[in-house]
């Protein structure tokens, strides 16, 4: 993990150093700021769950026999949840480093997006519990040249966020259709939406919308990974707000490979 962090910081700095010599002093200050933002965020995200685990373990050790079973179970659940959170965070961080250092070269193959959506929904079932999920994938979508693992990760992160930020019992919509030379995937939720000035920044590493910070623990890496993976596969991803009600909309566009475009033209 430490190496991954060092790599990330070095990369940020290297990128900054590529810029014009004249700007060097300003950029050096920016590099410092970046490095310390990275460290603050990472140490906070590692410390908080660790403190929770340590606290729960200590209480269990000291009061194990005197404690009602329900309380014991609560503490064990805390340990489990915080461990999950830690491993999610470390996983995200490693994914991010892999993209940044170019280690994750998309393993592209012609894939059926409908199948990827199905597989992601199965994997996300535990996260989506308590939400209504409405899926509409138009038939006969062309095959796409994508890395199925990365694509699943992108969709999973978006579903995970929708479930995290939108209230229990609300509806999450996932649509897929063709729009000219692209296949569009769109996720809608009924949560608070995203402040208009933040619709681009939420894709930055470690950026979180402040007023939501206390609502849900997160890493601020999920969407940076979505964008990194999507762009590595030649696609785009953007965020917006719903017009009909409150809620966020995430739109992904993947290009239809030329051979597939010709095939559909021949068929019609
Ligand atoms: P995390 O969820 O771990 O904080 P992300 O990179 O996935 O990190 O998201 C960055 C920020 O974007 C979140 O902290 C949240 O403020 C905002 N966000 C993401 N998805 C949604 C959503 N579906 N509805 C509202 N806000 C969202």
Boltz pocket constraint, residues with backbone or C-beta under 6 A from the ligand:
constraints:
  - pocket:
      binder: B
      contacts: [[A, 157], [A, 158], [A, 161], [A, 162], [A, 165], [A, 166], [A, 189], [A, 191], [A, 192], [A, 193], [A, 194], [A, 202], [A, 204], [A, 207], [A, 208], [A, 209], [A, 210], [A, 212], [A, 216], [A, 217], [A, 218], [A, 219], [A, 220], [A, 221], [A, 222], [A, 223], [A, 224], [A, 248]]
      max_distance: 6.0
